Amino acid sequence: MTEPPPTDPSDESEAPAEPSAAGDGPSVADDTAYDVPPDAPVSECEYCARPFESAGLLALHRGRAHGSAITEGERTAYEETYEAESGQLQRFRLKALAALVLLYFGLLMVYAVV
């Protein structure tokens, strides 16, 4: 009895993904094993059974991955979470820019003295 040849991960001649049952575009078979501690609180997606650390991350996932299948309440939760995270990202970007500017001028002053 012969064994089938090993599959090459760089071989991209696989068949295209089939549309998902929710009808929101092609889906990729996700065989990722999630390592979730048994005592950790988990929010699980009811569409794909993927675990998330918080309800906010779950809301963002639903809006991005299952946008055409979610309910109006889930869409509202997605939009609220998206807006809150957008504000946090904007503050982070401003702080990072300020740090880079301070670093640049600090090094410029050190170079001018030395």
Backbone bond lengths (Angstrom), bond angles and torsions (degrees), N, CA, C in turn:
res aa  C-N    CA-C-N  psi(-1)  N-CA   C-N-CA  omega(-1)  CA-C   N-CA-C  phi
1 M - - - 1.435 - - 1.528 109.08 -
2 T 1.300 117.22 132.27 1.465 120.44 -178.57 1.519 110.14 -103.08
3 E 1.317 114.74 148.72 1.452 120.58 178.44 1.518 109.11 -90.76
4 P 1.323 117.42 149.74 1.466 118.98 177.63 1.517 109.94 -66.91
5 P 1.322 117.57 151.92 1.462 119.88 -179.62 1.522 110.16 -64.71
6 P 1.329 117.08 149.10 1.468 119.69 179.08 1.525 110.25 -64.94
7 T 1.314 115.28 146.37 1.457 119.32 -179.99 1.516 109.54 -82.32
8 D 1.294 115.37 141.84 1.459 121.76 179.73 1.529 108.10 -96.01
9 P 1.353 118.93 117.91 1.459 120.12 -178.99 1.521 113.28 -63.72
10 S 1.333 118.52 -21.46 1.463 120.32 179.68 1.523 111.59 -84.67
11 D 1.330 118.04 -6.25 1.455 121.71 178.57 1.519 108.82 -74.08
12 E 1.331 116.35 115.59 1.456 119.88 -176.47 1.520 111.86 -106.76
13 S 1.318 117.60 26.38 1.452 120.68 -179.54 1.518 112.15 -93.98
14 E 1.338 116.33 25.89 1.449 119.83 179.92 1.520 110.02 -75.38
15 A 1.327 115.33 161.08 1.456 120.75 179.24 1.519 109.59 -68.41
16 P 1.352 117.65 149.99 1.456 119.09 179.13 1.520 110.73 -66.38
17 A 1.322 115.04 155.55 1.461 120.25 -178.76 1.513 110.33 -68.96
18 E 1.307 116.06 144.02 1.451 122.28 177.21 1.520 109.50 -80.75
19 P 1.342 117.65 151.68 1.464 118.42 175.46 1.515 110.11 -62.97
20 S 1.326 115.91 147.29 1.455 120.18 -179.19 1.520 110.25 -76.01
21 A 1.320 116.41 166.39 1.452 121.45 -179.05 1.519 111.44 -64.21
22 A 1.329 117.10 -28.41 1.457 120.85 -179.36 1.521 111.43 -75.00
23 G 1.336 117.96 -13.43 1.452 121.38 177.90 1.517 113.35 76.95
24 D 1.305 119.08 21.84 1.453 121.05 -177.94 1.522 112.22 -104.76
25 G 1.317 116.57 42.10 1.449 120.81 175.64 1.506 112.29 98.77
26 P 1.329 116.21 -179.21 1.460 119.50 -179.09 1.514 111.50 -67.41
27 S 1.305 114.76 146.10 1.459 119.12 176.71 1.516 108.16 -121.21
28 V 1.295 115.54 151.90 1.447 121.54 178.54 1.520 107.12 -107.10
29 A 1.313 115.98 134.30 1.458 119.35 178.87 1.524 108.06 -60.79
30 D 1.314 115.93 121.94 1.458 121.00 -176.54 1.516 108.48 -104.84
31 D 1.318 115.68 105.20 1.454 120.34 179.18 1.525 110.75 -105.80
32 T 1.345 115.79 24.91 1.447 121.09 -179.67 1.519 109.86 -70.04
33 A 1.301 116.26 132.24 1.457 121.22 175.91 1.523 107.56 -92.90
34 Y 1.318 116.44 123.43 1.457 121.28 -179.51 1.517 108.99 -96.59
35 D 1.310 115.67 127.99 1.452 121.52 -179.35 1.524 107.92 -97.56
36 V 1.322 115.98 94.52 1.458 121.81 -177.97 1.520 108.35 -108.00
37 P 1.333 117.67 124.82 1.465 119.08 177.44 1.527 110.46 -60.03
38 P 1.326 117.25 144.84 1.465 120.08 -175.46 1.525 114.06 -64.08
39 D 1.325 118.84 -27.35 1.452 120.61 -177.69 1.532 113.18 -97.44
40 A 1.322 117.73 3.49 1.457 121.55 -178.27 1.532 110.33 -82.29
41 P 1.345 116.87 137.35 1.465 118.81 175.12 1.528 109.23 -71.15
42 V 1.311 116.30 134.27 1.460 121.10 -174.99 1.520 109.49 -129.79
43 S 1.323 115.55 135.66 1.459 121.99 169.48 1.517 105.86 -104.57
44 E 1.317 116.78 120.23 1.468 120.61 -174.80 1.521 110.37 -108.29
45 C 1.325 116.12 135.52 1.458 122.22 178.11 1.525 108.91 -70.79
46 E 1.325 116.25 127.04 1.458 119.36 -179.55 1.529 113.04 -78.18
47 Y 1.331 117.20 -9.78 1.456 120.95 178.84 1.531 112.47 -89.15
48 C 1.347 116.61 -38.40 1.465 119.78 -176.29 1.525 113.48 -128.25
49 A 1.323 118.80 0.28 1.463 125.46 177.08 1.532 113.31 63.71
50 R 1.315 117.58 23.48 1.465 121.27 177.59 1.528 109.22 -82.53
51 P 1.334 118.62 132.24 1.466 120.64 -179.64 1.529 112.09 -82.18
52 F 1.341 115.39 147.54 1.460 121.81 177.50 1.506 109.37 -134.18
53 E 1.325 115.65 150.80 1.456 122.40 -175.83 1.524 112.16 -70.58
54 S 1.331 116.95 -32.25 1.458 119.71 -177.10 1.524 110.48 -141.17
55 A 1.328 114.57 165.12 1.460 120.20 178.46 1.529 110.60 -67.83
56 G 1.337 116.76 -30.91 1.464 119.77 178.21 1.518 112.41 -65.54
57 L 1.330 116.67 -43.39 1.463 120.05 177.23 1.524 110.80 -64.95
58 L 1.326 116.30 -36.25 1.466 120.46 177.18 1.526 110.19 -64.69
59 A 1.327 117.64 -42.67 1.463 121.18 179.16 1.529 110.85 -61.94
60 L 1.334 117.08 -42.64 1.464 120.44 177.61 1.523 110.92 -63.54
61 H 1.326 117.19 -41.57 1.462 121.19 179.05 1.521 110.90 -62.33
62 R 1.329 116.43 -46.75 1.463 119.77 -179.70 1.523 111.26 -58.47
63 G 1.325 116.43 -44.79 1.459 120.21 -178.55 1.513 113.05 -65.28
64 R 1.334 116.74 -36.42 1.473 119.91 -178.69 1.523 112.59 -83.04
65 A 1.321 117.38 -44.54 1.461 120.27 -172.05 1.527 113.24 -91.14
66 H 1.321 117.55 -28.41 1.463 120.75 -174.80 1.526 110.76 -127.33
67 G 1.320 116.97 36.14 1.462 122.56 -173.41 1.509 115.74 -54.11
68 S 1.317 118.52 -36.47 1.463 120.22 -177.16 1.522 112.96 -84.75
69 A 1.326 117.99 -9.95 1.461 120.64 -175.98 1.525 113.62 -108.15
70 I 1.333 118.41 -6.35 1.455 119.66 -174.27 1.524 111.43 -82.50
71 T 1.338 115.15 158.09 1.460 121.24 179.25 1.524 109.85 -80.33
72 E 1.331 115.66 171.93 1.458 120.23 -179.71 1.534 111.31 -64.51
73 G 1.332 117.72 -37.59 1.464 121.10 177.09 1.516 111.99 -64.68
74 E 1.344 116.39 -40.58 1.469 120.68 177.73 1.529 110.45 -67.18
75 R 1.334 116.74 -35.97 1.464 120.02 178.14 1.530 110.40 -66.63
76 T 1.334 117.00 -40.13 1.463 120.69 177.38 1.524 110.60 -63.52
77 A 1.334 117.10 -42.78 1.473 120.83 177.78 1.525 110.29 -62.32
78 Y 1.331 117.08 -39.98 1.466 121.04 177.92 1.527 110.74 -61.85
79 E 1.324 116.59 -47.23 1.460 120.23 -177.64 1.524 111.80 -64.67
80 E 1.353 117.34 -40.89 1.461 120.58 178.79 1.533 110.79 -65.40
81 T 1.322 116.81 -43.45 1.460 120.72 179.94 1.520 110.38 -66.91
82 Y 1.323 117.22 -39.03 1.456 121.79 178.89 1.529 110.51 -62.33
83 E 1.329 116.75 -44.58 1.462 120.66 179.47 1.528 111.13 -63.40
84 A 1.328 116.81 -43.34 1.468 120.39 179.53 1.523 110.71 -63.36
85 E 1.324 117.25 -43.10 1.453 120.31 -179.82 1.525 111.05 -69.69
86 S 1.324 117.75 -33.07 1.464 120.32 178.16 1.520 110.67 -62.41
87 G 1.331 116.92 -40.77 1.464 120.26 177.22 1.521 111.85 -63.51
88 Q 1.317 116.33 -42.22 1.462 120.64 178.49 1.524 110.99 -63.58
89 L 1.314 117.15 -41.51 1.470 120.49 178.90 1.526 111.20 -65.66
90 Q 1.330 116.88 -38.75 1.461 120.21 178.90 1.530 110.57 -63.23
91 R 1.343 117.64 -43.25 1.465 120.65 177.44 1.530 110.73 -63.26
92 F 1.325 117.55 -40.86 1.459 120.43 178.12 1.528 111.10 -61.62
93 R 1.326 116.55 -43.85 1.466 120.25 179.80 1.527 111.40 -61.72
94 L 1.335 116.57 -41.59 1.463 119.61 178.75 1.519 111.40 -65.30
95 K 1.325 117.38 -41.84 1.464 120.80 178.22 1.534 110.97 -64.72
96 A 1.327 117.03 -40.59 1.465 120.39 178.79 1.526 110.53 -65.15
97 L 1.323 116.86 -41.13 1.460 120.32 177.91 1.523 110.67 -63.76
98 A 1.331 117.51 -42.97 1.461 120.99 178.54 1.528 110.79 -61.90
99 A 1.318 117.06 -41.55 1.469 120.56 178.85 1.526 110.92 -63.65
100 L 1.324 117.20 -41.79 1.463 120.05 178.92 1.527 111.53 -65.70
101 V 1.329 116.96 -40.52 1.468 120.30 179.01 1.525 110.02 -64.22
102 L 1.335 116.94 -45.08 1.472 120.09 177.87 1.520 111.47 -62.10
103 L 1.314 117.43 -42.42 1.456 121.06 178.17 1.526 110.91 -62.55
104 Y 1.325 116.92 -44.03 1.459 121.33 -179.82 1.523 110.74 -60.26
105 F 1.337 116.36 -51.68 1.459 118.70 -177.77 1.524 111.79 -70.61
106 G 1.316 117.89 -31.42 1.461 120.62 174.72 1.513 111.21 -62.49
107 L 1.319 117.37 -47.28 1.466 120.64 178.01 1.525 111.43 -66.61
108 L 1.331 117.02 -33.64 1.459 120.79 177.03 1.526 110.41 -63.69
109 M 1.317 117.20 -42.51 1.468 121.52 178.92 1.540 111.06 -66.98
110 V 1.308 117.25 -40.46 1.471 121.42 177.47 1.524 109.29 -63.24
111 Y 1.305 117.62 -42.41 1.456 121.49 179.24 1.523 110.21 -64.83
112 A 1.333 117.61 -38.21 1.472 121.15 -178.99 1.529 110.61 -67.56
113 V 1.329 117.79 -34.82 1.457 121.26 -179.22 1.522 111.06 -76.00
114 V 1.292 117.70 -39.08 1.465 122.39 -176.23 1.471 107.64 -85.15
